[in-house]
Amino acid sequence: MDYTKQIQEIASKLFAEEKIDIFIGYRQNAFDDNQVPILVTVPADVPNLIFTDKSVLNLTNYLKFEHTRNKRVGIVVKGCDSRALNMLLTESQVKRENLYVIGINCTGVLNEKGEKAQNCLECVMPDAVVYDEMIGTPSGKKEYSVNVDVKELAAKGLVERGEYFQEIFENCIRCNACRHSCPLCYCTKCCIDQESAVLYNGSNTPSSAFHALMTWSLHLAGRCVDCRNCEKACPSHLPLHLLHKQNEMVIYENFQQHLAGMEKDDRGAFYKYSMKDPDDFIM
Amino acid sequence: MNFSVFETDKNGLQKFYEETIAKNETYAPVEKFGKYDYKKVSALPECDPDSPISLTMSVKPLFFPRSSKIMKYEENREGTIITETDEDPLAGKRVILGVKHCDARGLQVLDRVYKWDYIDADYQKRRENSVIISTRCNKADVNCFCTSLDYDVENSDAHDIRIINGLNEKIYIQAVTEKGEDLLKGVPGLQFSVCSSEVAGEESAKHFKAFDSSFRLKMNYKEVNEKLQNSFDSPEFDPASKNCISCNTCAFICPTCHCFKITDEKIKDTGIRYKSYDSCNNGYFTLMAGGHNPRPVKYRRWRQRAMHKFVYYKERFGVNLCVGCGHCAISCPVNISIFDVVNQVV
């Protein structure tokens, strides 16, 4: 998967036609084979753009920052990224007319070890669902499958599962990088940033980390698109996908096989009402 | 004063570690989810003193915890009653294994701010009660640049005992301070041959030369420092920080960042007050009660970070705040290195 040439061509065309102010893509890191985001504002920087199977980050995260606010933006999105973009469009966080979206029909990206990333192995929608221009051949929607480690965890008892997550929370350093790297966490003031509360007080005690991470994961339940930006950002390498995938699995099973951001204007599972929704938990 | 130097091999070093762990309360890098953090250990197999620098958290939290209780309070009709917390800063002595040179240097740098106008008693107590045994890296990581800065990595006195891997398969255990000397004497069963400090020094210099040549990043520190002093209004801060997602990771894992926030765990009229890490990259770090924010945009926050590390701290305390460990670049989700930022600006 190497679409470097196509993306550079499209970007320079967009700049030449003055359709965009800023282009968000990937750039090769100078000293290793990782790629980092690049925000191109002048056509001279276009040759730095690159797209290969090492383009792992979800660039829609940059749509919430000051550099892109109220600007015309060109952006590269893979399948999972486009689902996040769909969520942002549905939640009125970005204007579609301000965006020029280059959709990639992704064949999966590689992790640090050079293997196919875990979320790509279980990817439901490798094709971009929002795009103005498409690169690559579409491979269509895949069967939903839950990963083995999530299934294993779900099969465990409540106590055991609690203990495992406790271990995760104990290693959390409360830097909140997971939240900041999430494209769908766009609130300017987050509820877990409170300064004097019982549940969230910014301290790095296990209980505070527990409440913060749990609240964060529940706010993303039915919205998370499994791009794993949070996991890549976590300095403690915590397996945060377990939280989200667990939620995703429960929602898929109970809410008419709902998957976030698959269709335009499809609200999160908790934001819409259906007669088919289970009500056995309502007392 | 001459301190003792021992010459040994890999097995001897293992034995030394085992003895140390058996005799003392010991902290060492313990692996969890592929990342090493300093935790209390009771046996050598639990930890790895030679943990790679790119995967090891800073030792700072052992001295300046990620969160510590400051006080408890209770409000009633008469007023507020403040009580001490039940947290003991550090009762006994402890040994820390496997500290990297840059990390230990970070503590030395921090000492200056903690001994400044207000003396942080808890920090001082933790510092006094800790013996730091350092290991020198054999090879620099891609983001390291410690040898480019204004301190002598080779003859650093930031640690108490240093362990040098000679190129001749020998390992030298050298006491650097009196605390270290006391610990070395207190470990019985050490049957290492005493080595003259010249031989150890020579081997150490050889090893350092090999280590020094493995650096990808080199900086002309003096020039950078001088130029940065006049770069406050540089337009380059904006492009240099464009990629930043303001996630705070760099500050939380930095061995010298020392900003903190005060928060309360409050239930009705009683509460516990905490002191926890904070970061100048936070959008609301400088947000004032009236709503004004002097650093509302990313480049201003990055300017503060870079200037504090390379200019302000030096002006006030005479040493550079950045120790060149590269932790920030390793942990940054978008690989921004403070090295690149300052080099782009000057």
Interface residues (C-beta under 8 A of the other chain):
Chain A: N29 F31 D32 N34 V36 P37 I38 L39 L57 N61 Y62 F65 E66 H67 E167 N171 I173 R174 C175 N176 A177 H180 S181 T188 K189 D193 E195 S196 A197 V198 N201 G202 S203 N204 T205 S208 N229 K232 A233 P235 S236 H237 L238 P239
Chain B: K32 F33 G34 K35 D37 M57 P65 R66 S67 V142 R216 K242 N243 I245 S246 C247 N248 T249 A251 F252 I253 K261 T263 D264 E265 K266 I267 G271 Y274 S276 Y277 S279 G283 Y284 V297 K298 S331 P333 V334 N335 I336
